[in-house]
Each structure stands twice: as structure tokens, then as C-alpha cells.
Amino acid sequence: MQQQWKLLIEHLYQDFIDFFLPDWTDKIDFQRPATFLRLPERVVLSKPEAHQENLVIGTRFRDQEMALLLLCLEKTGYDNVVFSQQLFQDFVAVREEVAYKIPTTILTIFLANSVPARYEQHEYEFAQTRLQLDFQKYVVREQYLDDLWEMVNPIAFAVAACRLQLENQRHIRGRLESKKVIAEKLFKRYIRQRINLDAVLVLLSFIDTTIDLPTEIETIYRDEMRAFVASQSLIPKSGLEQLLQQFPTT
């Protein structure tokens, strides 16, 4: 899961920030790419048995100040009864790694059908004072597909893929139809020149890894998508071959 989000951020970083952290958009120097930093070894949520997966992203503001984003991908919801405590521990570990010299923001994307208890903040004591650490949050289950389809930002397609996987996780046929719908909408957006080819290819990869299908059903999806792409006369020739390569024949 980490890898698909990392690829998305690497290629669509400004869109990612615009979508999830719009207050950062005017501050960041997007001429400098996002940097993925090594997680401290004692970070809890980076371990395979953890309920979340984390990425630490370094970015540079226009005023030359460095900032860190601790991105938490939470995937189990209510089952994680110690979510806020674990995330706080990881936040402290990351801050200690940079000797508290670089400001750090937490963004948690909740990918499950439920959210953990106390998922918005963590209360703790410091110097006999009760403090509270707030988390920036985005809950996939709360998003409406109709709203996502209307958004110009291409990251909406990634969120829609997560939402459709969540909605159809127990229904193979539903995942197949959902995957076809989102791919077709993506191609139509490309035809209308509202999204570039590189973004389409990155999003197709994200959709592939997010909406999983059994091998035989995946073959049906690829065959139908290949036929759909080939039938679209308005797809620029420069992009047609690359799109067809995403759906190899069996």
C-alpha cells in the first residue's frame, strides 16, 4: 500500500497537496520534488504487523524553510484501539530524529469502513500540563462518488478507487464494474484534455493495485478496457499506444 501512495505523490505531488492540505499550496516550492525520508527504526506504525503504514515526506517552502509531513494510511478502523497513542509515539520519534528543528504535520487518511476511537487528536501530559495533538484527517468512507467525479483534481480518482474498493470489498463483480467505471471516466477526462497522459498512467497503476480482482476476472477487465480504448477515436495517437500497453492481451 505504501508503494502505490508513494508513486502517486512522486508524480502528482502538487495535486496531492491541493487535495489534502490546501493551506500548504501557496507555501510550497513545487519546483523541488517531495523527498521520502527514512523512518526511525522505532516507529511503531511502519512495522508489518501494525494497523497503519507511514510515510515521512520532506518538502521545502517558498521561504526556504523545510517542513515534514507524516502521512499515516490507516487501514483497520475500530480494530485499532490504540491508534492515537501509536500515532503520537511515531510523531515524537520523527520529531526527535530531526532534533525538533523541522516543523512536522500529521495527515491521516482513513481507508477502512470505520475509524478508530479518538481518531482526531491525542491528549498527553508535558511538564504537568495537559496538552492535545490534533491530526489532519481524511475519511474515505465519508466521500460521495458524485462529488469526486466532479472534481478537477486528479487525486479524486485515487480516492474514488479507495472508496469503490471499500464499498465492494466482498463483491468481485462489483469491483469489476467499479474498476471499469473509474477507468472509463479517467479516459474520458483525458480525451477532453482535462488531465495529461502521465497522470492517467499513474492513476491507472494506482487503480490496479487498489481495486484487486482474481486473475480470471482481471483478464476480463483488461480485455474490455483494451477494446474500450481502441474504440475511442478521439484519444490522441501519441497516447493510444501507451494506454493499450496498460491492458496487455493474454
Secondary structure, 3 states (H helix, E strand, C coil): CHHHHHHHHHHCHHHHHHHHCHHHCCCECCCCCCEEECCCCCCCCCCCCCCEEEEEEEEEECCCCEEEEEEEEECCHHHCCCHHHHHHHHHHHHHHHCCCCCCEEEEEEECCCCCCCCCCEEEEEECCEEEEEECEEEEHHHCCHHHHHHCCCCHHHHHHHHHHHHHCCCCHHHHHHHHHHHHHHHHHHHHCCCCCHHHHHHHHHHHHHHCCCCHHHHHHHHHHHHHHHHHCCCCCHHHHHHHHHCCCCC
